[in-house]
Amino acid sequence: MALKYPCQTESFRALFLKSFFIFLVTVLCLTACDNTDNNKELGDGPAEETNILSAWTVLGPSGSAIARVITEDSDCPMISISTGSTSNSIDSREMTQNMDIRQGPSDSDFPVLVCQSTIPADTESASIGTLEFPLPKNNPKRIAILGDTGCRLDSKDDKFQDCNDPTKWPFNTIAQSAAAWGPDLIIHVGDYIYRQDPCPSGKSGCDGSPFGDNWDTWNADFFTPAEPLLDAAPWIMARGNHEVCGRAGKGWFIFLDTTLATPPSTDLCTDFSSPFSVNIGKVDIFNMDTACSKDSDAPSDLVDQYSSEFQTLGNVQTGTAWLLTHHPMWGIDDEKKSLSDPKCCTNLTLQTAGQMNFPESVDFVLSGHIHLFQYLNFNKSGESGTPSQLITGASGVDLNSSPTESIKDMEVADMRIEEGKTIDEHGFSTIEFKDDGTIEVALRDVSGNKILKCDLVDDSLNCE
């Protein structure tokens, strides 16, 4: 606010002293008060450095950008947000405000504070001290896709991965490579936590590893190794079957879910979440929680649930959509053979539900769950109208064995695979919108080198 003084007739000396005093007060105000004017909205003070354990940006329903932090402090930190011009003002605005509590320390399993703030659409920067949150782009050109990233400690199947060996559990290496590729957006197709059971005595590869649904496990299996990517770009996160309520469901709702403002009041978990759409410019991402679906069964209650969710997504007004599900709509898994079905053609629940209400706008399906790279093209001839399926389930967990025969010409859900391939190698996938209008989909190894290059044309994924 401008300072106003009455006109006076004074001596030069008096006028000089008064002018100097006014100047000094103004300088002090600039320093201490940050020179607040009518076009800026500031809180009680500057953003403060806090004991932050992890920080990231996640995109939720309708593309809302949410800044989240995990801290050991007793209070949520203050976040500083600078926005660009709005319909009401051509000037930038700066705001400093306390982040909201998502979940306080609940018990000894989760002795941390989770805080969040919605980032306005016109935000130019969002920070806590020197920590800068990555901001979404209206038209992201480079998308990195990860899935099934955790380190497997599973007594039921007697599978104990060497979590202490980055060559055996390469998630952090993959995260570094994906960050170096320079993504504008990161999509995780689900299954973040695989450390279900204690490491057996005498097994040095996983000695000392935490296990179960708790902060220590979430930190070891996801937040610490994912840090390079958490810093790199905003995320869209899908829920996997390892995040169901009987596994790591509490941690999912405390840390990663975006459909609820706070975790469910009952046991911090619920079986289903509402599907939602995120517009990324040229396409809409339909994020659907399929954690409870069954690979080889189609219980009527689950079919009804997912059929209703497909209908909800089908009502979204969009030109082109990609469906994000942890469980593939269609996939070949050699490790789930049965007497009646020599190769498990997942996912029977979703296939049955989709027969009634599958969204017509969907051209492409992004999934994980099967611990491999796999792509299925049902429409190379341009006749079936069925979306192509990409499976990225090889970003850390130990790999499944690759199908022993070519999957081309096999049938899934009574549809012939016109083109397809399976690769049993750790890595991540990328999608790149090229300047010439083409869309390149690539499978990459742990170092980021291309293993397979494809072009996505409408609903047909054509690979070299």
Buried (B, 14 or more C-beta within 10 A) or exposed (E): EEEEEEEEEEEEEEEEEEEEEEEEEEEEEEEEEBEEEEEBEBBEEEBBEBEBBBBBBBBBEEBBBBBBBBBEBEEBBBBBBBBBEEEEEEEBBBBBBBBBEBBBBBEEBBEBBBBBBBBBBBBBBBBBBEBEBBBBBEEBBBBBBBBBBBBBBBEEEEEBBBBBEBEBBBBBBBBBBBBEBEBBBBBBBBBBBBBBBBBEEEEEBBEEBBBBBBBBBBBBBBBBBBBBBBBBBBBBBBBBBBBBBEBBBBBBBBBBBBBBEBBBEEEBBBBBBEBBBBBBEEBBBBBBBBBBBBBBEBBEEBBEBBBBBBBBBBEBEBEEBBBBBBBBBBBBBBBBEEEEEEBBBBBBBBBBBBEEBBBEBBBBBBBBBBBBBBBBBBBBEEEBEBBBBBBBBBBBBBBBEBBEEEBBEBEBBEBEBBBBBBBBBBBBBBBBBEEEEEBBBBBBBBEBEEEBBBBBBBBBBBBE
